[in-house]
Amino acid sequence: MKTTNVSPTITPAWNGGTLSQRPSEPFGSELPIPLSLPLHGSALSGLAQASSTPTYRVIDGTLYARSPSPTSFSLRVLDLGDRHIEASALPCFTWHEVAALSARANADYLACLDNPPALTPRELLDKACENRQRATRRARTKVRRLAKFKGLTTLLTLTYRENMTDRDRMARDLDVFLKRVRRLLPSFEYICVFERQKRGAWHAHLAVKKIQSHYMSKGQLVKSYDLLRSMWRGVVGLDNGNVDVSRNKRVQRSSAKLAAYLSKYIGKTFDQAEKHVNSYSSSGRDLPEAIVERIMSSDQNTAVRALADLVMEDVLEGGCEVYQAYLDGGGYYLCLSPPEAPR
C-alpha cells in the first residue's frame, strides 16, 4: 500500500475563518499557554466534521483516501522582530491508496478536468465571493505582518479638500508624494491602504515609523508635519490637501495595534473599488523565513505544547501579550506581541 504525507492548505490568520477565540491577556514570567488545551466551541464541531468526512483525490489514475485523523502536525514560527511572533500548529494527513481507476473511469475523470461543467450564475457569484474573501485574508495577513516587521507605529491620513472620486488619480498623486519624501528620507518605510468616504472621496491611510519632531530641508530646520503637508500640497494643490496624524494613542504606541487597525481597511478596498486593484502598497514586501518543524503525533495538545516550547524563551524575556485561537477543522494559532508602551 502506498502512503503520501500531504499538508493541508490553511492560512492561519486571525482575520479569516471561524475561530474559537480566547481573549488576549498580558503576562510576565507565568506560563502563557495552558498545559492542557481541550477543543471547544466551533473548533470541536469543525474537527469532528473534518474527521468523519473522508476526502478523496486521484493521482496518476489511482484513487487515494485521506486518513480520518491527522498523523502529524506542522509547527510554524514566524519571528517578526521586537518580540512579535506568529506561530501555528497545523494538522497533516496521510493519503492511502484505495484502488486503481478503471480505464473508462480514468478517462471520464480526465474529461471532467479538461471540460468542467458550466457553472450557474449563482455558482459563479459564490466563487467570485470566495476568491475575494481569500484574497482579503491573504492581504490582511501580509499587511499585519509587514507592519510588525517594519516597526510601524504612526498612522497618517492623506486627504483632499475637493471631492476627489478618481482612485487612479489618488494612486498617481501618492506615488509622486512618496518619491519626494524618500528623496528627503531615503529610509522612509510605509504601508498604504486606500479608503473611500461616504461622499465618494478617496483618501489614503499611511502607516509609518515614528515621525521626528523636525527635519532638515534646504538647510533649515522644519517641523516634520508641516514639511509632510507642504509636500502633499505640492502634489495636489496648495489649498487642496492635508496630512493628519491619528489621535488614537493606543495605535500610536504599538505596532501590533496599528497592524490590526490598518488591516481592517483591506476588506473595504476590495468592496469599494470598481475594478480589481491592489489592496495595499508598501516599501518592500519581504518577510523573514519562518521556522518549520514536524512533530509526529496525532494529538493536538501535544502539538500545542511543542509549539509553546519553541516560543517560550521569547515569552519569558520581559513578558508579552498573547492571542490564542483554535481553527475549524483542527489546528492552533498563537500570536505574541510586546506589552503596550506606557501612557
N, C-alpha and C positions, 0 to 999 in steps of 0.2 A: 504493500500500500504506500502510495506517495503522500507526503505531507509537505505543506508550504506555510511558512510563517509570514503573515501579512498584517501590517499595522493599519488600523482604520484611519480615514482622513477626517480628522477632527481638529478644529481650531479652538483652543482654549481661550476664549475672550469673555470678559465679564459683560460686554455689551451685546452679546449674541447668545441665542439658545435659551432654554429654560433652565434656570439654575436654582438649586436649593441653597439659599444664601444664609450664612451666619454673619451677624454684624461685625464690622471692624472694631477692634478694641486695642488700645495701646498696652504694651507690656515691656518689662525690663528684662531681668535675667530669668524670669519664670519661663517654663516650657510653654510655647505659644500654641502647640498643636497637641490635642489630646492623644494619649497613647491608644485609645480605642475610639474609632470614628464610625459608628454604625450608620448605615444608609437610612435616609428618612425622606418623607415627602415625595415630591415628583421624581426624585432621583431613584427611589426604590421602585416605583412603578415602571420607570423607563428601563431600568436594568432588567426587571422581570420580563418585560416585553421583548427586550433585545435577546435575552437568554432563551425564551420559549419559541421565538420565531426563527426557524432556520433560514439561512441565506445561502444562495447557490450562485455559482459562476461557472462559465465554460472557458477552459483553457486548452487550446490545441485539440479541439474535438473531444475533450474529456470533461465530464461533469464533476464539480467539486462542491462539497458542503462545508459550511463553516461550523466549527465546534460551538456548542451551545453556550459555553462559558469561556472566559479568557484563559489562556495558558501562560501568559506572562504580562508584564507591564513595562511600558517605555517611560522612563523618567527623563524629564527635560528641564534644565535650569538655565535661565537667561539672566545673566548679571549685567544690568544696565549702568552700574556705577553708582557711587554715593548711597549704597545700601538699598537701591531699587532692584528688586529681584522678582521675576515672574517664573513660576515653576508649575509643572503639571505631571500627573501620573495617568497615562492613557492605556487602556487595555489592548492587548494584541491577541489575535486568534489564530488558530491552526486550521488550515483547509485540508480536508480529507477527500481522497478520490472516491467517488461513488461508482461510476461506470463510464465506459466509453460510449459516446453517442453513436447511433447507427448512421450509416452513410446518408440516409434520407433526412434524419433528424438534424444532422450537422449541416446539410445543405439548406434546410429550412431556416436554421439558426443564422447562417451566414447571409441568407437572402434578407432576413429581417434587419440585419445590421446594415446592409447596403441600401435597402429600401424601407426605412421605418414607416409605420402607418402615419398618415397625416393627422396632426393634432387639431382638435376642435378649437374654436375661438376662446372658449373658457380655459382650455388647457394651455393655449399659447399665453394667455394673460397670467395664469398661475405660474407658468415657467418664467415669464419676464419678472414677476414679483419675487420669485425665489432667487433669481440671478441678482436682482437689485439688492435684496436683503443680504445675500452672500457677499457682494461687493462692499456694501456698507460695513459689515462686520470686519472684513479684511482691512478696510481703510481706517476704521476706528482703532483697531488693534495696532496698526502701524503708527498712526498719529500719537497714540498714547505712549508707545514705547520710544518713539523719537523724542518726544517732549522730555521724558525722563532721562534718556541717554544724553541729550544735549544740555540738560540742566536749565531748561527754560522756566522762568518764574514770573515774567511780566507779560500782561496781555494789553496790547494796543488795539484800538479800533480806528480804522481809516474811513472817513465818510465824505460825502459830497453835500454841499448846500442845496444844489439842484436835485430834482427828482430823476436821478440817473438810473435808467432801467436797462441799459445795454451791458450785459455781463462781459462780452468780449472786450468792450472798451475798458471796463474795470480791470480786466486781466492785463491789458496793454499798459494802462496807467501804473498799475502796481509793479510791473516789470521794470519800467523806467525809474520809478521811485527806488526800488531795491538796488538797481545798478548804481544810482547816485549815492545811496547810503553806503554801499560796500566799497565805493571809491574812497570814502572818508574813513570807514571802519572795515578793513578787509576781512576781519574775523567775525563779522556780524552773522549770527546764527538765527534762524527763524523757521516757523511753520505758519502757513497762512491758510485760512478757511474762509470762503465767502458765505454771506447770508443776505437774503432779500427781506426787506421790511414789508409790512402790510401794505404800504402805499406803492410797493413795487420797486423801490430804490435799492440798489445793491450797496453793500459796504463790506469791508474786509476785517477779519479778526487776525491779528498778528501776534503770535507768541514768540517772545524774545528773552534773552538773558537780562539780568538786572541792568537797568539803564543808569549810567553815571549821572551825576547832577550837572556836569558841564563837559563840553568837548572843545578842542581847539579847531577853529575854522578860519582859514585865511589869516592866520596869525593872531586871532582874537579868541578869548575865552567866552563861549556862548552857552547859555542854558540848553541842556540836551533836548527838552521837549519843544522849545522854541525853534531849535535847529531842525528837528524832525518835521514840525509843522511847516516851516518855510520850504523844506524840500518837497513835501507833498503838495503844497500850494503852488510851487514852481512847476509841477506837472499838470495839475487840474485847474489852475487859475487862482489868483490871489484871494478872491472873495468866494471861492467855491469849495473849499475843503477844510477838514480839521483832523487832528490826531488826538484821541482821548486815551487816557490810561485807566484801566479797570479800577473801580473803587472797592472791589471785593478783596478785603485784606487777607482772607484765608487763601485765595487763589494766588495773591502776590507773594506769599511766603512759602509755597510748596509746589514743586514740580509735579507731584502726583495729583494734587488738586487741580492745577492748571491743565494737566493732561486730560483728566476726566471732564473738565469744563469745556475744553476745546473740542473733544471728540463728539460731544453731543450735537455739534453743528454739522457733522458729516452727513447724517441722515437728511437734514434739511437741504443740503447742497444737492443731493440726488433728487429729492422730491421737487425742489423749486426750479431746477434748470430745465429748459425746454428741450434740450438735447443732451446726448451723452457728453459729459465733461469730466475733467479731472477733479476729484473731490477735494483735493488739497495740493499745496505746493510747499517745498521746503528746500533749505540749503543743504542738500545731500540727504540720501535715504539709507545709508549703510548703517547696519547694526552689528554688534559683536556676535560671534558664533556662540550658539548655545551648547552647553554640556549635555550629552545624551548618554544614558546608561540603560541597560536592560536588566530587570530583575525577574528571575524565573520562578514566579509564584502566581497562582491564580487568585490569591486572597488580596482584596483591595486594601484592607487595613495594613497588611504587611508592606504593600507598595507605598502607602502614605507615610508609614514610619520611616521607610528607607529614604523617601523624599525629604522628610524632616531632618534626617541625619545629614543630608547634603547641604542644607542651608543653615543648620543650627549655629555654626561658627559666626556667620554674619549676623544672626539674630542676637546673639549674646553680646556683641560688641556695641554697647550703648543703647540697646533696645530699638524697637520699631513698631509700626502699626501693621496689622495683618488683615487680609481679606481672604476668606476661605469659601469654596463652593464645590458642591458635588455636581457632576454633569449628568444629564439624562443619558441613559444607555451605558453608564459606568464611566469612571474617570473622576479625577480630582484636580482642582485648580487652586493655586496658592499665590498670593501677591503680597510682597513685603515692601514697605516704604519707611524712610526715616521719620522720626517724630516731627510733628509740625513745629516750625520755629516759634519761639515765644513772642507774644504780642508786645 
